Amino acid sequence: MFNLFLLQALNGIQFGILLFLVAAGLTLVFGVMNLINLAHGAQYMIGAYLCATFTALTGDFFFGLALALPATLLLGLALEMLVFRRLYDRDHLDQVLATFGIIMIVNESVKMIWGAAPLSVPIPDILSGSVPLIGNMQYPMIRVLIIAAGLATAAGLYLLVNRTRIGMLLRAGATNRAMVSALGVDIRRLFLLVFGLGAMLAGFAGAMVAPLLSVDPGMGDQVLILTFVVIVIGGVGSVRGAFVAAILVGLVDTLGRTFGPILLRSLMDASAASQTGRTLAPMLIYILMALILAVRPGGLFPAPGGTH
């Protein structure tokens, strides 16, 4: 039982890391720019498709990943300049409607370009093996890479936000964008930087998960819902909160789906426990969100007037 718990806990951490990569960009965009971007999940999907395409063209996953990141960044910058900068001064309802429209356009564009059939990205040979854990337990190398890449990204974001001049401007822009602009900072360029960084992080998450999941249209929709749960639990505008909340959500979701039916077998027969467990498992993260908000309405690490 302990081996199963350890294995699923690692899977939960890996899932949480992917959620963090998507949530970090979205919470930066909302915290600094006060923009609700429902199309953020579409950028995750685009990253996966670009990685699949470049991997097929080059024959190497790492080359595909290296090409997908700048391509996702450029697409994010183009979307910001063409669409999103016109929404900054609009109310949140306008932002929700406009970005929902972008989701529909991007999903249909993906079907036109790549078709509706799922794509697959082969796991590179160097990542096809496993690493030993305890006893005879093995853990896939590709999942270890995702965890390591996510932790490195989290550390890099922490240093960027808290130890650099750009991070200082981000925090100041989140607190009082009018004052920052009056001091001579090009607030439009700052917003462009934040949006491009968020788009690239989402694309990075999509590219990293491409070898594990099928790449298909609409794959970003479910991730978007979980991403908003992460942001609400962690505290809007808080990168640290997004990291902690993402790990919590990943663990609760993964462990709940595995051990929920097992625990219920002590209360009911096996078939009923399995059915009830499958029904309750998707609800656990929303129960977690409700419990946390009941105690801390602003989330675990609220960021009043700033991003941290």
Buried (B, 14 or more C-beta within 10 A) or exposed (E): EEEEEBBBBBBBBBBBBBBBBBBBBBBBBBBBBBBBBBBBBBBBBBBBBBBBBBBEEEEEBEBBBBBBBEBBBEBBBEBBBEBBBEBBEEEEEEBBEBBEEBBEEBBEEBBEEBEEEEBBBEBBEEBEEBEEEEEEBEBBBBBBBBBEBBBEBBEEBBEBBBEEEBBEBBBBBBBEBEEBBEEEBEBEEBBBBBBBBBBBBBBBBBBBBBBBBEBBBBBBBEBBEBBBBBBBBBBBBBBBBBBBBBBBBBBBBBBBBBBBBBEBBEEEEEEEBBEBBEEBBEEBBEEBBEEBBEEEEBBBBBBEEBBB
